[in-house]
Every structure is written in C-alpha cells, then in structure tokens.
Amino acid sequence: MGELTSFLPKLLGAGILSAIAWLLATLAKTIITRVLGSFNLEEKLGEGNEQISVSQTIGNAIYWFIFLLFLPSILSTLQLEGTLVPVQGLLDQILAIIPNVLGASIIAAVGWVVAKIVQGVVSSLLATTPINQVGAKFGLSTEATGNSLSNIVGNVVKVLILIPVAITALDALQIQAISQPATEMLNQVLTLLPKLLAATLVLGLAYAGGQYLSDMISNVLSRVC
C-alpha cells in the first residue's frame, strides 16, 4: 500500500506532463495545418490523390514530435530508467538530424520552385515558336498544354534541374545509408541523359526523314499514275 501511495504523485506528475504535451501538440497541429492549408499546397504540388493532405501530414508529424519531446520527462517522472535511456538516445539522434533535414528540405523546396518556374518559361517560349506544329507530325498535340512538344521539353528541363537538386538535398541529409545509394543512382541517370537525348534526337530525325521520303514518293507515284 505504501508503494502505491508513493507512486501516485509520480503518476499524477506524468499525467500532468502528458496533458501539457497533448495540449501543446494539438495546438501546434491545428495552427500548422490551418496555416499550410491556406497556401493550398496540394494544388501547388499537383497532388492527384485528394485523400493525401500535405498540411495534415506535416501537422501530424509535428503533433507526435512534440509528444516525443515530452516522453523522456514523463518516463523520468515515473522513474522508468530502463525505458528512459533508449528513448532519450532515440530523441538525441532525431534532434541531431533535424538541421540536416531542414537544410535538405529547403534545398528541395527552392529547387522545386526554380524548376517549375524554368519549366513554365521554357514551355511558354517554345509555344510561341512552330515547335508544336513540328510535334504534331509525330502525333503530339498542337496546344501549349498537355502532350505538346513544348510542354514535353519543359518537363525534360524541369527533370534536368531537379536531378542535381535531389543529389544536393540528399548530400545535405548526411545519412550515408540513404544518400549514398540514391546519389549514385541519380548520378547514373544524369550520365545516361545525354545518350538518351541523343538517341531521341536521332529517332526523331529518322522519323521526320522517313515521313518526308514517304510524302515525296507518294507525290511522285500519284503524278505517274
């Protein structure tokens, strides 16, 4: 009975800390979700699945992170030292990596914005040229949107920008188990791109040449007949 009585203040203290953690976590989640929701991130990022909400995901992550921050104090209040040590170690590792994650996130966000802007500029400039009419000969759309040649080139330019951005962001994480294989893969893709573009250009020229010869032969035969 004495042990139970002595444990009640600890349980009460842990309950108070849990309540404070819940209050702060709920408040932070609500504020962040509403603020991010006002920016219409789903529309700007082009999310096709309406069930996935970027603002809700970030809000939930902040919610549980605040609980994680309070967890060592709660366990310490309950004097659960055996559980406290690994939890504290995990929290220290998470806190140590947060600056890297923030840096990588900023790099990725800035790179994405720049890539989108450049994509729009390139697509718009090309749309003012006869390039979409050329693409129409290959079965592409003549409109400035959709599967037009100007839009395809714009997307290719965006990818070319995003690949080095992704490599830089992964390097900023400084997590070798993740960044090293991913960086090597992206470098291989970056090395392969010139060959792929050259092959695409050759195929395009071959197709255009074939179409030209086909039309010329058809005209000659129609005159003969």
Backbone hydrogen bonds in HBPLUS format (Angstrom, degrees):
<---DONOR---> <-ACCEPTOR-->    atom                        ^
c    i                          cat <-CA-CA->   ^        H-A-AA   ^      H-
h    n   atom  resd res      DA  || num        DHA   H-A  angle D-A-AA Bond
n    s   type  num  typ     dist DA aas  dist angle  dist       angle   num
A0005-THR N   A0001-MET O   2.93 MM   4  6.19 155.5  1.99 147.0 153.9     1
A0006-SER N   A0002-GLY O   2.92 MM   4  6.13 155.1  1.98 146.0 152.7     2
A0007-PHE N   A0003-GLU O   2.96 MM   4  6.08 132.1  2.19 137.2 149.9     3
A0008-LEU N   A0004-LEU O   3.14 MM   4  6.32 131.6  2.38 141.7 152.5     4
A0011-LEU N   A0007-PHE O   2.92 MM   4  6.23 156.9  1.97 154.1 161.6     5
A0012-LEU N   A0008-LEU O   2.78 MM   4  6.01 153.9  1.85 152.8 160.5     6
A0013-GLY N   A0009-PRO O   2.83 MM   4  6.04 158.7  1.87 145.8 151.5     7
A0014-ALA N   A0010-LYS O   2.87 MM   4  6.12 158.6  1.91 149.0 155.0     8
A0015-GLY N   A0011-LEU O   2.88 MM   4  6.06 148.6  1.98 140.4 149.5     9
A0016-ILE N   A0012-LEU O   2.90 MM   4  6.20 152.9  1.97 149.1 156.2    10
A0017-LEU N   A0013-GLY O   2.97 MM   4  6.23 163.2  1.99 149.8 154.2    11
A0018-SER N   A0014-ALA O   2.87 MM   4  6.04 153.3  1.95 143.5 151.5    12
A0019-ALA N   A0015-GLY O   2.89 MM   4  6.11 151.5  1.97 143.9 151.6    13
A0020-ILE N   A0016-ILE O   2.91 MM   4  6.22 157.5  1.96 150.5 156.6    14
A0021-ALA N   A0017-LEU O   2.84 MM   4  6.06 159.7  1.88 148.2 154.3    15
A0022-TRP N   A0018-SER O   2.85 MM   4  6.05 159.2  1.89 146.9 152.7    16
A0023-LEU N   A0019-ALA O   2.89 MM   4  6.08 158.9  1.93 147.1 153.0    17
A0024-LEU N   A0020-ILE O   2.90 MM   4  6.11 172.1  1.91 156.5 158.2    18
A0025-ALA N   A0021-ALA O   2.82 MM   4  5.86 160.1  1.86 148.6 155.3    19
A0026-THR N   A0022-TRP O   2.85 MM   4  5.89 161.6  1.88 146.6 152.0    20
A0027-LEU N   A0023-LEU O   2.95 MM   4  6.08 160.2  1.99 146.3 152.4    21
A0028-ALA N   A0024-LEU O   2.84 MM   4  5.98 164.5  1.87 149.6 154.2    22
A0029-LYS N   A0025-ALA O   2.88 MM   4  5.98 160.7  1.92 146.6 152.5    23
A0030-THR N   A0026-THR O   2.94 MM   4  6.08 161.1  1.98 147.1 152.2    24
A0031-ILE N   A0027-LEU O   3.00 MM   4  6.20 167.0  2.02 151.9 155.3    25
A0032-ILE N   A0028-ALA O   2.92 MM   4  6.00 172.1  1.93 154.3 157.0    26
A0033-THR N   A0029-LYS O   2.88 MM   4  5.87 161.0  1.92 146.8 152.9    27
A0034-ARG N   A0030-THR O   3.04 MM   4  6.14 160.9  2.08 145.4 150.6    28
A0035-VAL N   A0031-ILE O   2.88 MM   4  6.05 162.0  1.91 152.6 158.3    29
A0036-LEU N   A0032-ILE O   2.88 MM   4  5.93 171.4  1.88 152.2 155.2    30
A0037-GLY N   A0033-THR O   2.83 MM   4  5.78 145.1  1.95 135.7 146.7    31
A0038-SER N   A0034-ARG O   3.05 MM   4  6.19 136.1  2.25 138.3 147.7    32
A0038-SER N   A0035-VAL O   3.20 MM   3  5.30 132.3  2.44  96.0 108.1    33
A0039-PHE N   A0036-LEU O   3.07 MM   3  5.38 149.6  2.17 104.9 114.0    34
A0040-ASN N   A0037-GLY O   3.16 MM   3  5.33 161.7  2.20 105.9 111.6    35
A0044-LYS N   A0040-ASN O   3.12 MM   4  6.43 162.8  2.15 153.4 158.6    36
A0045-LEU N   A0041-LEU O   2.80 MM   4  5.85 152.2  1.88 152.0 158.7    37
A0047-GLU N   A0042-GLU O   2.87 MM   5  5.15 163.7  1.90 156.3 158.4    38
A0046-GLY N   A0043-GLU O   3.19 MM   3  4.99 146.0  2.31  92.2 102.3    39
A0052-ILE N   A0049-ASN O   3.23 MM   3  5.77 159.5  2.27 112.9 118.5    40
A0057-THR N   A0053-SER O   2.95 MM   4  6.10 155.9  2.01 146.2 153.1    41
A0058-ILE N   A0054-VAL O   2.98 MM   4  6.21 165.1  2.00 154.6 157.7    42
A0059-GLY N   A0055-SER O   2.90 MM   4  6.01 156.3  1.96 142.9 150.5    43
A0060-ASN N   A0056-GLN O   2.87 MM   4  6.05 157.5  1.92 148.6 153.7    44
A0061-ALA N   A0057-THR O   3.01 MM   4  6.23 153.3  2.09 143.7 151.3    45
A0062-ILE N   A0058-ILE O   2.98 MM   4  6.27 158.3  2.03 151.9 156.8    46
A0063-TYR N   A0059-GLY O   2.95 MM   4  6.13 153.5  2.02 144.1 152.2    47
A0064-TRP N   A0060-ASN O   3.05 MM   4  6.33 167.0  2.07 155.7 155.8    48
A0065-PHE N   A0061-ALA O   2.99 MM   4  6.06 144.4  2.12 140.3 151.0    49
A0066-ILE N   A0062-ILE O   3.01 MM   4  6.20 155.3  2.07 151.0 155.1    50
A0067-PHE N   A0063-TYR O   3.31 MM   4  6.65 155.9  2.37 141.5 148.0    51
A0068-LEU N   A0064-TRP O   2.92 MM   4  6.15 149.8  2.02 141.3 149.7    52
A0069-LEU N   A0065-PHE O   2.96 MM   4  6.29 144.1  2.09 143.7 153.2    53
A0070-PHE N   A0066-ILE O   3.20 MM   4  6.53 145.4  2.32 144.2 152.4    54
A0070-PHE N   A0067-PHE O   3.14 MM   3  5.21 124.0  2.47  95.6 109.3    55
A0071-LEU N   A0067-PHE O   2.98 MM   4  6.13 127.8  2.26 141.5 156.2    56
A0074-ILE N   A0070-PHE O   3.00 MM   4  6.28 155.8  2.06 156.1 164.0    57
A0075-LEU N   A0071-LEU O   2.91 MM   4  6.12 166.2  1.93 159.1 162.3    58
A0076-SER N   A0072-PRO O   2.81 MM   4  5.93 150.9  1.89 144.1 153.0    59
A0077-THR N   A0073-SER O   2.91 MM   4  6.06 151.3  1.99 142.3 149.6    60
A0078-LEU N   A0074-ILE O   3.08 MM   4  6.37 148.9  2.18 142.8 151.0    61
A0079-GLN N   A0075-LEU O   2.92 MM   4  6.00 105.8  2.49 129.4 147.8    62
A0080-LEU N   A0075-LEU O   2.96 MM   5  5.36 171.2  1.97 154.3 155.2    63
A0079-GLN N   A0076-SER O   2.97 MM   3  4.69 145.8  2.09  93.1 103.8    64
A0083-THR N   A0080-LEU O   3.17 MM   3  5.62 133.7  2.39 107.9 118.9    65
A0084-LEU N   A0080-LEU O   2.91 MM   4  6.04 145.5  2.03 147.3 158.3    66
A0085-VAL N   A0081-GLU O   3.25 MM   4  6.27 162.1  2.28 154.9 152.9    67
A0087-VAL N   A0083-THR O   3.42 MM   4  6.48 160.2  2.46 146.3 151.9    68
A0088-GLN N   A0084-LEU O   2.79 MM   4  5.88 159.8  1.83 157.1 162.9    69
A0089-GLY N   A0085-VAL O   2.97 MM   4  6.18 154.4  2.03 148.4 155.7    70
A0090-LEU N   A0086-PRO O   2.91 MM   4  6.13 155.6  1.97 145.6 151.9    71
A0091-LEU N   A0087-VAL O   2.90 MM   4  6.14 159.2  1.95 149.0 154.9    72
A0092-ASP N   A0088-GLN O   2.90 MM   4  6.10 154.8  1.96 145.8 152.6    73
A0093-GLN N   A0089-GLY O   3.06 MM   4  6.31 154.3  2.12 145.0 151.4    74
A0094-ILE N   A0090-LEU O   2.99 MM   4  6.28 156.6  2.04 149.0 155.6    75
A0095-LEU N   A0091-LEU O   2.88 MM   4  6.10 164.7  1.91 153.6 157.6    76
A0096-ALA N   A0092-ASP O   2.94 MM   4  6.06 145.1  2.06 140.6 150.2    77
A0097-ILE N   A0093-GLN O   3.15 MM   4  6.36 139.2  2.32 140.5 149.9    78
A0097-ILE N   A0094-ILE O   3.19 MM   3  5.30 129.8  2.45  96.5 109.2    79
A0098-ILE N   A0094-ILE O   3.14 MM   4  6.27 126.5  2.44 143.3 156.7    80
A0100-ASN N   A0097-ILE O   3.08 MM   3  5.33 116.5  2.50 103.9 119.0    81
A0101-VAL N   A0097-ILE O   2.96 MM   4  6.27 157.1  2.01 156.0 163.5    82
A0102-LEU N   A0098-ILE O   2.84 MM   4  6.07 162.3  1.87 160.5 165.1    83
A0103-GLY N   A0099-PRO O   2.91 MM   4  6.08 159.9  1.95 145.4 151.3    84
A0104-ALA N   A0100-ASN O   2.88 MM   4  6.08 162.7  1.90 149.3 154.1    85
A0105-SER N   A0101-VAL O   2.83 MM   4  5.98 153.1  1.90 145.3 153.5    86
A0106-ILE N   A0102-LEU O   2.89 MM   4  6.12 157.3  1.95 150.3 155.8    87
A0107-ILE N   A0103-GLY O   3.00 MM   4  6.23 163.3  2.03 149.8 154.4    88
A0108-ALA N   A0104-ALA O   2.90 MM   4  6.07 162.4  1.93 147.7 152.9    89
A0109-ALA N   A0105-SER O   2.82 MM   4  5.97 158.5  1.87 147.6 153.9    90
A0110-VAL N   A0106-ILE O   2.89 MM   4  6.03 171.6  1.90 154.5 156.9    91
A0111-GLY N   A0107-ILE O   2.88 MM   4  5.94 160.4  1.91 146.8 153.4    92
A0112-TRP N   A0108-ALA O   2.85 MM   4  5.98 151.7  1.93 143.2 150.9    93
A0113-VAL N   A0109-ALA O   3.00 MM   4  6.26 161.5  2.04 150.6 154.9    94
A0114-VAL N   A0110-VAL O   2.93 MM   4  6.15 168.1  1.94 154.6 158.0    95
A0115-ALA N   A0111-GLY O   2.84 MM   4  5.96 159.4  1.89 146.2 152.6    96
A0116-LYS N   A0112-TRP O   2.90 MM   4  6.10 156.6  1.96 148.2 154.3    97
A0117-ILE N   A0113-VAL O   2.95 MM   4  6.19 158.6  1.99 150.6 156.5    98
A0118-VAL N   A0114-VAL O   2.89 MM   4  6.10 170.1  1.90 156.2 158.8    99
A0119-GLN N   A0115-ALA O   2.84 MM   4  5.93 155.4  1.91 143.5 151.3   100
A0120-GLY N   A0116-LYS O   2.97 MM   4  6.18 160.2  2.00 146.1 150.7   101
A0121-VAL N   A0117-ILE O   2.93 MM   4  6.23 159.3  1.97 152.4 158.3   102
A0122-VAL N   A0118-VAL O   2.85 MM   4  5.99 172.4  1.85 157.3 159.4   103
A0123-SER N   A0119-GLN O   2.89 MM   4  5.99 168.3  1.90 152.2 156.2   104
A0124-SER N   A0120-GLY O   2.93 MM   4  5.96 158.0  1.98 142.8 149.4   105
A0125-LEU N   A0121-VAL O   2.89 MM   4  6.05 163.5  1.92 152.0 156.8   106
A0126-LEU N   A0122-VAL O   2.93 MM   4  6.06 165.1  1.95 152.3 156.7   107
A0127-ALA N   A0123-SER O   2.94 MM   4  6.01 140.7  2.10 138.4 149.2   108
A0128-THR N   A0125-LEU O   3.18 MM   3  5.49 146.1  2.30 102.7 112.0   109
A0129-THR N   A0126-LEU O   3.00 MM   3  5.26 158.8  2.04 108.2 115.0   110
A0133-GLN N   A0130-PRO O   3.05 MM   3  5.32 127.2  2.34 103.5 117.3   111
A0134-VAL N   A0130-PRO O   3.12 MM   4  6.52 148.1  2.22 148.7 158.3   112
A0135-GLY N   A0131-ILE O   2.87 MM   4  6.20 153.6  1.94 144.9 152.6   113
A0136-ALA N   A0132-ASN O   2.90 MM   4  6.10 133.5  2.12 134.1 146.2   114
A0137-LYS N   A0134-VAL O   3.12 MM   3  5.56 143.0  2.27 106.8 116.2   115
A0138-PHE N   A0135-GLY O   2.91 MM   3  5.27 149.0  2.01 107.5 117.3   116
A0140-LEU N   A0135-GLY O   3.03 MM   5  5.22 157.1  2.08 139.0 134.3   117
A0139-GLY N   A0136-ALA O   3.05 MM   3  4.97 159.3  2.10 106.1 108.2   118
A0152-ILE N   A0148-SER O   2.95 MM   4  6.24 153.8  2.02 149.4 157.4   119
A0153-VAL N   A0149-LEU O   2.93 MM   4  6.13 164.0  1.96 151.6 155.1   120
A0154-GLY N   A0150-SER O   3.02 MM   4  6.19 152.9  2.09 139.0 146.9   121
A0155-ASN N   A0151-ASN O   2.95 MM   4  6.23 151.4  2.04 145.2 152.3   122
A0156-VAL N   A0152-ILE O   2.94 MM   4  6.24 152.6  2.01 148.4 156.4   123
A0157-VAL N   A0153-VAL O   2.95 MM   4  6.23 157.8  2.00 150.6 156.1   124
A0158-LYS N   A0154-GLY O   2.99 MM   4  6.26 151.0  2.07 141.8 150.1   125
A0159-VAL N   A0155-ASN O   2.96 MM   4  6.25 157.4  2.01 148.9 154.1   126
A0160-LEU N   A0156-VAL O   2.94 MM   4  6.21 157.0  1.99 149.0 155.6   127
A0161-ILE N   A0157-VAL O   3.04 MM   4  6.32 139.8  2.21 142.7 152.9   128
A0161-ILE N   A0158-LYS O   3.17 MM   3  5.17 127.3  2.46  93.8 107.3   129
A0162-LEU N   A0158-LYS O   2.88 MM   4  6.13 156.7  1.94 149.6 156.7   130
A0163-ILE N   A0159-VAL O   3.00 MM   4  6.12 149.5  2.09 154.6 159.2   131
A0165-VAL N   A0161-ILE O   3.37 MM   4  6.51 153.1  2.45 142.3 149.9   132
A0166-ALA N   A0162-LEU O   2.75 MM   4  5.90 155.7  1.80 151.0 156.7   133
A0167-ILE N   A0163-ILE O   3.02 MM   4  6.33 154.5  2.09 149.7 156.9   134
A0168-THR N   A0164-PRO O   2.94 MM   4  6.14 160.4  1.98 146.5 151.2   135
A0169-ALA N   A0165-VAL O   2.86 MM   4  6.10 158.6  1.91 150.7 157.1   136
A0170-LEU N   A0166-ALA O   2.92 MM   4  6.06 158.4  1.96 147.4 152.9   137
A0171-ASP N   A0167-ILE O   2.98 MM   4  6.19 153.1  2.06 145.1 152.6   138
A0172-ALA N   A0168-THR O   2.98 MM   4  6.22 143.8  2.11 141.4 151.4   139
A0173-LEU N   A0169-ALA O   3.24 MM   4  6.59 131.4  2.49 137.9 149.6   140
A0173-LEU N   A0170-LEU O   3.17 MM   3  5.22 135.7  2.38  95.6 107.4   141
A0174-GLN N   A0171-ASP O   3.21 MM   3  5.50 134.2  2.44 102.5 113.2   142
A0178-ILE N   A0175-ILE O   2.95 MM   3  5.56 142.6  2.09 116.3 126.5   143
A0179-SER N   A0175-ILE O   2.68 MM   4  5.67 166.0  1.70 170.4 168.5   144
A0180-GLN N   A0176-GLN O   3.09 MM   4  5.12 151.0  2.17 121.2 130.2   145
A0182-ALA N   A0178-ILE O   3.39 MM   4  6.34 158.2  2.44 145.7 151.6   146
A0183-THR N   A0179-SER O   2.74 MM   4  5.66 155.4  1.80 147.8 155.2   147
A0184-GLU N   A0180-GLN O   2.98 MM   4  6.13 160.8  2.01 151.0 156.2   148
A0185-MET N   A0181-PRO O   2.99 MM   4  6.17 155.0  2.05 144.0 150.6   149
A0186-LEU N   A0182-ALA O   2.96 MM   4  6.21 161.2  2.00 149.0 153.9   150
A0187-ASN N   A0183-THR O   2.85 MM   4  6.05 153.0  1.92 148.7 156.6   151
A0188-GLN N   A0184-GLU O   3.00 MM   4  6.23 149.6  2.10 142.6 150.4   152
A0189-VAL N   A0185-MET O   2.97 MM   4  6.32 153.6  2.04 146.7 154.2   153
A0190-LEU N   A0186-LEU O   2.82 MM   4  6.06 157.5  1.87 147.5 154.0   154
A0191-THR N   A0187-ASN O   2.88 MM   4  6.09 146.8  1.99 142.1 151.0   155
A0192-LEU N   A0188-GLN O   2.91 MM   4  6.11 143.8  2.05 141.5 151.7   156
A0192-LEU N   A0189-VAL O   3.11 MM   3  4.99 119.0  2.50  90.6 106.1   157
A0193-LEU N   A0189-VAL O   2.98 MM   4  6.14 134.9  2.19 146.8 157.9   158
A0196-LEU N   A0192-LEU O   2.96 MM   4  6.21 156.1  2.02 154.4 162.2   159
A0197-LEU N   A0193-LEU O   2.79 MM   4  6.01 161.9  1.82 162.5 166.8   160
A0198-ALA N   A0194-PRO O   2.88 MM   4  6.03 156.0  1.94 144.2 151.3   161
A0199-ALA N   A0195-LYS O   2.88 MM   4  6.08 158.4  1.93 146.5 152.4   162
A0200-THR N   A0196-LEU O   2.90 MM   4  6.11 154.9  1.96 144.8 152.1   163
A0201-LEU N   A0197-LEU O   2.87 MM   4  6.09 155.1  1.94 146.5 153.2   164
A0202-VAL N   A0198-ALA O   2.92 MM   4  6.17 159.3  1.96 149.8 155.2   165
A0203-LEU N   A0199-ALA O   2.92 MM   4  6.14 163.2  1.95 149.0 153.7   166
A0204-GLY N   A0200-THR O   2.85 MM   4  6.03 154.6  1.92 145.2 152.9   167
A0205-LEU N   A0201-LEU O   2.87 MM   4  6.11 161.7  1.90 151.4 155.9   168
A0206-ALA N   A0202-VAL O   2.83 MM   4  6.02 157.0  1.88 148.7 155.9   169
A0207-TYR N   A0203-LEU O   2.83 MM   4  6.01 155.5  1.89 146.0 152.9   170
A0208-ALA N   A0204-GLY O   2.85 MM   4  6.08 162.6  1.88 149.4 154.5   171
A0209-GLY N   A0205-LEU O   2.77 MM   4  5.93 159.2  1.81 147.4 153.8   172
A0210-GLY N   A0206-ALA O   2.84 MM   4  6.00 154.7  1.91 143.6 151.0   173
A0211-GLN N   A0207-TYR O   2.86 MM   4  6.12 156.2  1.92 149.8 156.2   174
A0212-TYR N   A0208-ALA O   2.91 MM   4  6.14 156.4  1.97 146.9 153.6   175
A0213-LEU N   A0209-GLY O   2.91 MM   4  6.15 165.5  1.94 152.1 155.6   176
A0214-SER N   A0210-GLY O   2.84 MM   4  5.97 154.8  1.91 144.8 152.7   177
A0215-ASP N   A0211-GLN O   2.90 MM   4  6.13 161.5  1.94 149.4 153.6   178
A0216-MET N   A0212-TYR O   2.91 MM   4  6.12 158.5  1.95 148.6 155.2   179
A0217-ILE N   A0213-LEU O   2.85 MM   4  6.00 164.5  1.87 151.6 155.5   180
A0218-SER N   A0214-SER O   2.92 MM   4  6.06 155.8  1.98 144.7 152.1   181
A0219-ASN N   A0215-ASP O   2.93 MM   4  6.15 155.2  2.00 146.6 152.8   182
A0220-VAL N   A0216-MET O   2.97 MM   4  6.24 158.2  2.02 148.2 154.2   183
A0221-LEU N   A0217-ILE O   2.88 MM   4  6.06 166.2  1.89 152.9 156.6   184
A0222-SER N   A0218-SER O   2.90 MM   4  6.01 151.5  1.98 143.0 151.3   185
A0223-ARG N   A0219-ASN O   3.08 MM   4  6.28 146.5  2.20 142.3 150.2   186
A0224-VAL N   A0220-VAL O   2.99 MM   4  6.27 152.8  2.06 146.9 154.9   187
A0225-CYS N   A0221-LEU O   2.87 MM   4  6.02 164.1  1.90 150.8 155.0   188
